[in-house]
Amino acid sequence: MDLRLLYSLSLLLLFSPVPAAAQFDFDPVSGDQANTLEYDSKPRYNRVEGVVPHLEIGIKPWSRGGPLFRLSGAYASKRSQVRGRIAVAKRFGVDERWLLEMALFQQTASNESWVIGTLENSLAGVVLREDFRDYFTRRGWSLLTNCRPGEGITLRFSLSGRHLGSLATSSNFAGSILGGDKVYRVNPGIVEGWELSSRFTLELDRRDNPYFPVTGWILRASFEHTAGDFAANGLFIQSLYYAPLAGRSRIVARAMAGVRRGSMAPQYLMKIGGLGSLRAFPDLFRQGRYFTLCNLFYYFGGGLLNALPLPRFPGRQGTSLGLFLEAGDAWSKRIDPLIDGGFSLLFVDGMLRIDFAVPLRGNRGDWRITFRLFERL
């Protein structure tokens, strides 16, 4: 049997719902299972794959100290293609703080996963015919070691050999509830080829709660080197700071910076603008080898809203106000900072947010309104 055919058939069993780490992304590793056999499903929807049903199976046939096998598969309906991933992971050491994982994969990837979550992006496509990511494919193998040497400290090293494929498309297939005559953005192409990637990441987490933090900070820094058809080095840093103030008000500050040297292929450029970064500007407004972004959020909490002379309405106790100021740019030759500001309405403790933003520098424009789900800062 042709080895390429055998490899393709083996991938029919595989899929990862989350792309391999790209630029600012830092995917959590799989934890231990309580049961011998577990199932999970994370379907998605986007403009290049259409509806993507998904099934993931976790198998741990031996004791707690044995390896964990994870198989997942999905079907990209618009392209009639199977995506997949198979991985085996094993924990070692004191308190099982070391993890080693080996995987084969064929997956759809995006460098904009940090901008918006998969579920939120899928809902935007289904309801509003909006897609806030750009996509390409990865096919290959990976080795990963993850270590937690102390409380709130994570060290990770990964080595991956993968072929990058283009998903360039300008199609506008039907499939949104309220999209009307809107047309999806073109999904840009990339330069196809093979790369060998080595990546080291350090995470320091000093938040009081990893899911709903009130105070503390988190810092992530990654260095990546690629060889093969593309030679490039990249350094990516991001941090979040949380500080409670009087009453229920609080400050959340985010800072991000990145630099890529070497290959100028589109998949190595960083993009900025719109949802998740500078919300008063068009989505993915600029791109370049250098990237910087600072966001400052001030949330009043529900106390101030209740004190204002406003009409009573259902759910008011879970509604709050916020102010924000943002600045950043993505460039290759000359920086020209973009600045915007505005205010937010937050419902259900921030699980639903409506942002009203206006450009202050870099682009004249009217107020822009954006909606966010599940993105609680």
N, C-alpha and C positions, 0 to 999 in steps of 0.2 A: 504494500500500500504506500502511496506517495506520503512522505513525511509531512508535507504541508497540509494534506488532507487529514492525516491523523491528528495533527495539532489542532486543526479547525474543529474536528469532531469532538476532541476533548474539551474545547471551550464551550460547547453547547451546554455543559453542566455548570458553567461559571457565571458570576457577575458580582460586582461590588456596587452598592447603591451610592457610595461616596467615592469621588475620584481620589487617586493618589495625591499626596500633598503637592501643591503647586504654589510657588511663591509665598503668599501670606497665609495659606491654609495650614492648619495643624490638626490632623484628624486624630480622634481618640482611638486607642487600640482596643481590641475586643477583650472583655473581661471574662472571668471564669463563669461557667454555667452551674446552676444549681441542679439541673436535671441532665440525664444522659442524652436526651434528644429534645431540641427546641426548634420552633419554627418562627419566622418573622416575615413580614411583607412591607415593603416601602415603595409602592408604585409612584410614578412621577409623570410629568407631562411637560414637553417643551417644543419649540418650533422646529427643531431638526429631527426629533425622534417620534413626535406624536405621543400617543398613549403608550406607556411603558409598564406593563404588569411585571411584578417582581416577587420572587420567593427565595428566602434564605433559610438554610438548614444548618444548625450547629450540632455536632456529634462529639460526645466525649465518652467513648466506649469503656474506659477504665476508671480508676480511682481519681480523686481530686488532683493528685499530682501528675496524672497522665496528660498526653497532648490533647489539644482541642482541634477538631477538623471543622472547617467552615466552608460550605459550598453555597453558591448563590447563582441564580440565573434570571434573565429578563429578556423581553422581546420588544425591540424598537419597532412599533407597528408601521410608522411612516416609511421606514427604510427596509422593512422586512429583514431585519438583522438581529442575531442573538448576541447579547453581551454576557460576560460571565467572569467569575473569579473562583478559584479554589485556593485555600490556605490551610496551613497547619501551624499551630502555635504551641509553645511550651514555656511554662514559667519555671524559674530556678531561684536558688539562693534563699537567704533569710527572709521570711514573710513573702516569699515568691515575688521579690521586687524586680527581678530580671525577667524579661520576656524576649523570646526569639521567635520570629515568624518568617515563613517562606511561602511565596504565593506565585501563582500564574494568573494572568488576567487579560481580558479584552474588554475595555470599558470606554465609555464616553466621559471626557474630562473637560474641566473648565478652570480657568485661572481666576474667575470671579465668584468662587464659592463663598469667600469671606464677605461678599457684598450682601447676599441674601440666601436664606436657607432653601433647601430643595422643596420642602412642602409649601412654603410661602410663594416661591417662584412658580410652582405648578398651579397653585390656586389663581395666581395672576394670569396665567395663560388660559386656564379653563374659563374664567369669568370675564376677563378684560382684554384678552388677546395681547398680553404684554409679556415679554421675556427679557430679563435683566442680566443674562449671561451670554457669553459666546462659547462655542463648543468645538472640540476636535477629538480624535480618538487616540487611545494608547493601547498597545498590545505587547505583552512581554512578561518579564519575571521580576521579582523583588525579594530582597532579604532585608529584614528589619530587626534591630535590637533596641529595646526600650528599657530604661532603668530608672527606678525611683530611689536614689541613695538616701534621701531624707524627706521629711515632711514638706510638701509643697515644691519639691525639686524633681524635675524630669529631664533626663538626658536621652536623646534618641539619635541613632545613626541608621541610615538606610542606603542600600545599594540597589540600583534598578537598571536593567537593560530593557529598552522599549522602543518600538516603532511608532512614530507619530503620523497620523493620517488626517487629511483635511475633511471637513464636513461643510464646505462652502455651499450655501444655498440662498436663493432669493425667493423661494416659494412662499405662498401664503395660503396654506390649507385651512379649510373651515374647521371650527371646533372651539368656539367660545360663546358663552351665554350672552354677554353684553358687548361683544367686540364690534358689532355693526360692520361698517366698511373699512375698519382699520386694517392696516397692513403691517405685518411683523417686520422688524428690522432685518436687514440682510445679515446672515451669519457669515462673517469673513473667513476666508481660507487661510491656511498656514502653509509653511514650507515643509513638505513631507521628508522623512528620513529617520535614521536610527541614532539613538543617543544612549550613552552610558552615564547615569546620574549618580553622584554620591552626595549625600546631604546630612548635615549635622545640625541638631536643634537642641536648644536649651530653653527650658521653661521654669520660671520662678513664680510661684503662686502664693500670695499672702492675703488672699481674700477671706473674709469670714465665712462665706458660703459660696461654693462653686456654681450654684444654680440661680440663687437670688441674692447676690452680694449687696451689702449695705456699706461696708467699709473695707479698706485694704487696696491691694494692687496686684496686677499680674503682668509679667514681662515675658515675651517670647522673642528669641533671636535665632535665625537660621542662616547657614551658609551652604550654598549648593555649587558644585562643579559638574559641568557636563562635558563629555568628549564624544568622539564618533563623527557623525556628519555635522554636528554643531559643537563648537567650543565656546563655552561661556562660564563666567563666574557670577554668582549673585549673592547679595547680603540683604536680609529682610528682617526688620525689627518692628514690633508692635507692642504697645503697652496700654493698659487701662488702669485708671485710678478712681476710687470711690471714696467719698467723704460725706457723712451725714452732717446736716446743719440744724438750725433751730427748728423745733417742731418735727414735721415729717419731710421737710425739704432736704435736698441733697445735691451734690455736684458729682458729675461723671465726666472725666476727661480722657480722651483717647489720642494717642500719637502713633503715627506709622511712618516709616521711612524705608526705601528700597533702592538698590542700585544693581544694574546688570552691565557687565562688561563682556565684550566678545561678540557673539552672533547677534545680528540685527533681525533675525527671523521674527515674524509677527508674534509667535507664541512666547517669545521672551520679553516682549514689551509689556509694561504695566499700564493699566487704564484707570482713569479717574473721572468722576462726574456723575451726578444723578443719585439714584437710590443707594443708600449705604455709604456715601462719601460726601459729595457736595450737592445737596438735594435741590438747590435752586437752579442748577445747570442741567443741560441735556445729559441723558444717560451715556456713560463711557465717552465723555466729551473730548478728552485728550488722552494721548498715550505716549510713552517714551521709555528711555533706558533708566531714567531717574524718577523717583516718586516720593512725595511727602504729603502728609495729611494730618491736620490737627482738628479735633472736634471738642468743643466745650459745651456741656449740657447742664442747665440748672433747673431742677424740678421743684416746684413749690410744695407739692403734696396736696392732699385733700383738704387740709385745714383752711388754707387761704380761700379756696373756691367756696367753701361753706360760709365764709365770712363776707363774701361779696354779695351785694344786693341784686342777685340774679334769681329768676324764677326757679322754683323747685321742679325737678324732673326725675323720672325713674333712674336709678343707678348713680345718682349724684355722689353718694358716699364713695364710690369707686372711681370717680373722675378727678383728674388733676390737670394742672397747667405746667408748661415748661418753656424755657427760653434756650436758644442755642446760637453759637457763633462758630463758623468753620472756615478753614483756610487750607489750601493745598495746591498741588500741581503735579503733572506728569510731563516730562520733557526729555529731549535728547541733546539739544544744543543750548537753549537759553530758557531760564525759568521766568515765568510770568504768572505770579500767584493769582489764584482765584479765591475770592472771599464772599461768603454769604452769611445770612443770619435770618432769624425768624422765631416763631413760637409753635408750640405743640399742644394738642389736646390728647390726653391719655385716658383710656377707659380700661376697666377691669385690671387695675394696677399696672397699666402699661402694656398689656397683652395686645391691645388694639391702640394704634396711635395715628393721629392725623397731623401732618407737618405742613406749616405754611412758611415758605422760604422765599427770600428775595435776594438777587445778586447785589453785592456791595462793591465788587471790583472784578474786572475781567470780562464781563459780558453784560450788556444792557438787556433788561428783560423785565417782564411782569412777575407778580407773585406766582409761585408754583406750588401746587398742592400735591402731596404724596401720602399714601396710606401704607401702614406697616402692620403686620400680624406676627405675633409670637416673638418679636424682637425686643424683649425687655432688657434694658440696659442696667 
